[in-house]
Amino acid sequence: MKLSDWMDLLPAEEMARSIRQEGEPPLDIIWAKARRRAERARKAEKPPVKRWKRTLLIAAAVCVAAAGTALAAAVFRWNQPLVEQYNPPETIREGLIHTGKDLNCRVEHDGVAVTFQQVIGDENEIRVLCQVESVDGRGWQGGFRTIEYFLDGKEPDWWVCDGGGWLEAGDVSQGNTQKGAAVQNYMFVASPKESIDGQILTVRLSDFFYSSFTDLSRAGIDDRTATPEVPGSWEVSFRVDYSLLLKTERHTPNQTITAGGDWTFSEIALSPLTARIVLTPQYKGARFDLNDEGLSFDNGATAEIIFYLKDGSTRILNTGCSGGKNQELIFQGENFWAVDTSQIRAIALGTMTTAKGQVVVEPKENPEDYTIYYYFE
């Protein structure tokens, strides 16, 4: 069996060692996982002894095969909460919900269990869907103090891959309604700035608090140094396979823009869930300030990515900005609902309009009303 067939089943440290050694698969670990799965099946169904042995053999085969990308692609399907959250249009629904990869990895200790369920996303943003559970049914408000990401067992440089924290999963239109429940669903997000296809990505969650971090702060407790209610870590590792994720379209406008300084509008990376705009400085120390509608970056304004759709509607993305290795500015936007990228006629980046001194979340009528824009047609 090749290394790539079993890497998904190992923690980060073993993966890193295996990458160096290119050794044989640890069949004892795989067999132990198979026995645990078979034991769960036996307790649930109470089969006769012969059937239990058969279940064990089947479980062993599943554990070995589950790391293979071909099987993951064949059986993967978005669960219903994901479909409800992103509500993909019918034109792309079937193709979209069959992307990604199943993990089905449960890690439990000291009364807290994390089930790493699925990997979805695109080349801009990889999202690991998790269920966090207080096993005794106790509700919780806090969460994990530390979230770490590793590539091939090592913490990546910030210009290679950023960790984007965690987001509530499911319907968030009414806020985080699951807060305080014993079982809560989240997505842990990593944002690669260059290709990490084929590398082993590890998500490690550490030091769990039942109490909310806000309550700790109000009580004068610094959560950064406080003793966690449940110490330790929960982690999962898997091989990144871009072929299983959403297709990310790339465009190269190669336009010169002036926004404080001179920049090149160098790249757009687009998928149904995210959009990325990359601006490259034309000289060292170039200053960036859009100053749209009198809203200067120097005065705390922020820029948003805006889609102009063929039906005349617009879509504003939840946008953040970070730096690149060569002083690029990288604006990344997240769609609240999936979009059919074939229906986007133009994209723009800019601050919102103002009314009576207040920022109004309303795009300008035309993309060209912004300094930074691009027509796909």
Protein Blocks (a to p, Z undefined) as FASTA:
>chain_A
ZZklmmmmpcfklmmmmmmnopacdfklmmmmmmmmmmmmmmmnopafklmmmmmmmmmm
mmmmmmpmklmmmmgccdfklmmmnopafklmmmmmmgcjdfkpacdeehiacddfbdcd
dfkbccdddddddfkopacfkbcfbdcddeehiacdfkloccebjadedjfknopfkgoi
abdcdddddddfbdcehiacddddehiafbafklmmmnopafklmccfbgcddddddddd
fklmccdddddfkpacdehiacddfbccddfkbccdddddfbehiacdfkgghiafklop
acddddddfkopacdddddddddfkopacdddddfbdcdfklpfbdcddddddeehiacd
dddfbfklpmbdcdfZZ
